[in-house]
């Protein structure tokens, strides 16, 4: 065996844990919600649609469809038409409220596209990127990847009620992991990340360093280790309530699994599906 090159004194390579920013954020917010989302089969019943999620999805889909068109057709008017075509009313109070926000979403994308040089071709739109590190495989789908001045730029669309700042861009683990994964996938440098907030027409940006990206990766690896240990222990017969405890707070109001979580129901009152829309 030694002549064939087998080294029985060497430990087997460490198994890399595949994670997305959504998985990491779910674990950090509430391990019980992580278990219900990714591990329980069958998954517990989810609540109904949330209007703010519907609104965000419509805007994202409209902008994706816009960049699928030839450059000469990427007009503000076409963007509005795509919002109307993609529109859904799931989660809204009634048809009148849905109509108000459909008009608002159309105005957002009209103004946003008016500010863009739509002749440029992004390197990726809704692009899946992936990269191994020492302990994880970081992967996910990026809204848009631009190529400017010899470097990739991560662009994430936002439609929430709060105007974002450079601190939000700097602190976003998702954006940092996208940058790490994009440069591996597309073989180009990537340090800049941007949050494009359509309701306010603002861009929150941050230029990462290798050190700041490394900090985000290390935190992701630590969370992934916790997830992997809890998941493997659960498979071995561990107590799911001990391994995946609930973390209660305001987030329990909009949790998809609220109806299956007594602690969440007791912690905060329920809200209407349209409560998180910007006023």
Steps between C-alpha positions, in 0.01 A plus 500: 500500500783740581650436154167595343512836673232456765578698814287367782646755741340792315152611604228507240437842341253713692151507350407848385158629608296663225336821617312791349456843659132416551585186697751682716260786569220259590725314745616824661144632533351181642636142500146362530397681183811359331397147596143550382617653170784270402484179703147404601331268252222550446553868570246659737227705330604853409300816538359691207674747270638831627427806289851646540652174372264499204595859421872424518467192281309692232767771483782245486328300227426811296863613510621152409263493204616845396863391467390198299386745230723656234660823622287722275181368665612561860300817544334634815162446336585137426603455863160624615328265255702211644390590853138490385557170323672344802256640754336285767273611783589228752500630857343839433193613694281546195508594132518871580811463714659272240433760230670772705816293539499381141506864392770571756716208383463618140619846601801354683623298204425783256720739697766236560530401134504868402816538706678202342715466192298201384723443200754323721479122535525360853720195537222339695130549573355268765835319467583203721853523639696262722839476667663261747689632801691296754182383671195587287371536148346848487242535225193694402313691231604862438251757369755652264875488442650796317849528353648845552858619462638148497314375808171333583237692695226323698161673465210412730156658449305609809138611530457525877372795699840608637762699310831314513851627576857394434494331842227270371711413195813451712322280754311283253631146525301410190672762283844403629444131428365586156820696431717206607296254294472727193873552466554125518221421254582774247878510559514876547574721801202610707501733799217747444146428618191719456147515637268671250197626695235567238244684716751774587713479187814468712803271477680384814846374410806350661847408378617188681859408579637148522491540876135605515394223262698255713312607812166433331621161379622402848165593655322299231726202570430519873124507439531214250686291759214557745241408237687187399551381857133554590379333181724195537410464867133515408553219248663295775191533717567826685226708658377744234375750760844516661691508171270751327358730768266787413629857509205726564465867414333733251595262220241256636228731365586419139638148540357255246473235773333712766196271519731209596694688768331565835794704630483733202127547535537586869793736446338755267154564351425406142494759222317530169670377181527857370638653823862509379431703188655845491233762585 
